Amino acid sequence: MQKRILIKYGELTTKKDNRKLFIEKLYQNILAKLKDKNILIEKEYSRMYIDYDSSVEDEIVTVLKNTFGIHEFEIAYKVNTNIEEIKDNILISLKNMAFKTFKVETKRRDKSFEITSTDFSRMLGSHILKNIEGIKVDVHNPDLLINVEINKESTYFYFNVIKGLGGYPVGVQGKGFLMLSGGIDSPVAGYLALKRGVSIDAIYFEAIPHTSLQAREKVIKLARELLAFTPKINLYVVPITKLQEAIYKNCDPTYIITILRRMMYRIASKIALKNHGKILINGESIGQVASQTLSSMQVINEVVNIPVIRPVACMDKLEIIKIAKEIKTYDISILPYEDCCTIFVPKHPVINPNSKKAQIEEAKIDYETAIKEILKETFVIKITEEKEEFADLL
């Protein structure tokens, strides 16, 4: 009897044309997160198997729970497809388990096996009742569900099905750049993009001395939490102080937020396109204040040609908070450090900006030169679970 982890793909199985690509990416993602655990992965058309040392089982389970592209997985036992061997090994496994009711579910993947699924379940159930006292069958709400999958060469049985995150393996859709502000919404947007198979790097705009190094550290911590779901994240730190001050001094106060965000989009798109990014991702949602109206989104979005994905755009705030708590970013997001979007905020920002007016206001500053200088000063922090590494300037 051999202990193995059995992984089932779920949504991947519906994508026939790209199935090999998706399975290979899932395989690589699992290997990247478990590279030091001395595991062996066997790939099949509709599932994977992991051979491992029992001392690292808990760590492997934690990683698989946070890996997109997995529908479910089980700690399974492999035996030869021999009726007596199956019965004996299941009985051995049950001897140390506490339960009063049970149910057997058999899936006969090998249709040449001589006993039907229903008859095998009935036979195995009878064998268990004869050999373990004080238990009974409950087909509706059992304490223990015994799953048996019969293949041609080998049979697997398991007792607990562990639900995966679903979605697509990170990276199958290419790379996007997440505009990570430090608030509640943008980390959730990043998580949801990862779930659809988009690998992410992040962009953080800072305005020191108006924002603090603690605000940057907060964003680093948020990026590190997202590492639970992706092998790596590069954080591009963009110093926007001089440009933001110029906007504040020269532009119509009601248009400050609109102009600032147009600049952010320009800068973010240049970083993304230079570094193989296909999309921008942010935590904007549809609302009734400043940059949240459809008119504002339209005027802000028009300065870039790269697609902008807003995964939380139509979600209620409570829905976003629920996900933020689940992915452990909420408590970090509510730390009281200001980001550059919360400084120089006018009392009455325009809610429905006009595109021509926005162009007139931003023409009051030499933003093209300013953006070139900002890109020269932008630097990259390679986020890891242990520490951060500062890379060369962009």
C-alpha positions, 0 to 999 in steps of 0.5 A: 500500500502506497500513500500518494496525493491525488490531484483533480483538475476540474475546470481545466478538463473543459479546455481541450485545445489548451489542456496540455499547456494548462497541465504543464503550467500547473505542474511547474507551479506546484514544483516551484512552490515545493522545490525543496520538498523532494517530491515526485509528480506524475502527470496524467490526462485528467489528474496528477499524483504526488509521491512524497515523504510523510514528514512534509505532508502538511506543508504540501497540503497547504501549498495545494490548497492555495494553488489555482487550477486544482479542483480538489485533491485527496490523500489517497492510498494506492494498491493493486487492482485485486479484490482481496488486496483492496478489501484488506488494505481498506480494513487496515486503514479503518482500524485506527479511525473513529466513526460510527456511520459510513458509506462506500462510493466506488468509481470503476474507471476500468470498465473491464473490472468484473464487478460493477461499481454498485456491487463493489460498494455493497460487497466492501460495505458488507466486509467492513461491517463484518470486521468492525463492531459498533458501526453501521451504514448511512448513505445520506449523512455518514461520518466517513465516506470511503471513496474507491477508484478502480483502475486497470493496474491499480486502485486508489481509496481515500476518505477526505476530499480537500477542495481546491481553489479552482480557476486556471494555473497562474501564468497560462494567460500571460502577465498583468501588472497590478496597481497595488495601492495599499488599500483593501481592494487592489490585493483582492483584484490581484488575487482574482486575476491570479485565479484566472491564470494571469501572473502578476507583477505589481506597481506601487506609486509613492510620494515621499515625504508625503507618504512614508516608508511604512506605507511602502512596507505595508505594500510589500507585506500585501505583495508577500501575502499574494505569494501564497498563490503565485511563485513570484512577484516583482514590485515596481516602486514609482516615485511620483512626488514631483509630478504630484506636486506639480499637478497640485500647484498648476491644475484646477483643484477639482481635476487633481484626482483625474489628472493624477490617475491619468498620469499613473495610467501612462506610467503603469502602461509604459512599465507593463509594455516594457516588461511583457505585461499584457494588461493593467489590473486595479481595484477600482469599483463602480461608485459615486465618488471621484474616480469611481464613476463611469465618466471618470473611468472613461476619461482616465482610461483613454490615455492608454491602449493597454487593456485595463482589468477591474476584477472587483468593479461590480462587487459590493464592499462587503464582498471584497472585504470577505475575500480580503479576510480570506486571503489575509490581506485585510488586516494589513490593508487597514493599517493607517499609512497614507498612499499617494491617492489620499494626499492633496485631495480636493474638497470637491473633486469632479465626479463627471470629468470632461476629456477636453478639460482634462487635456487642457489642465494636464497641458499646464505641466511638462508631464512627458519629461516628468514621466521620463524622469520617473521611469529612470528613478523607478526601482524593483523589489523582488518579493519573496516569502523570506525577504525582499531583494532590491533590483536595479533601477528600471 
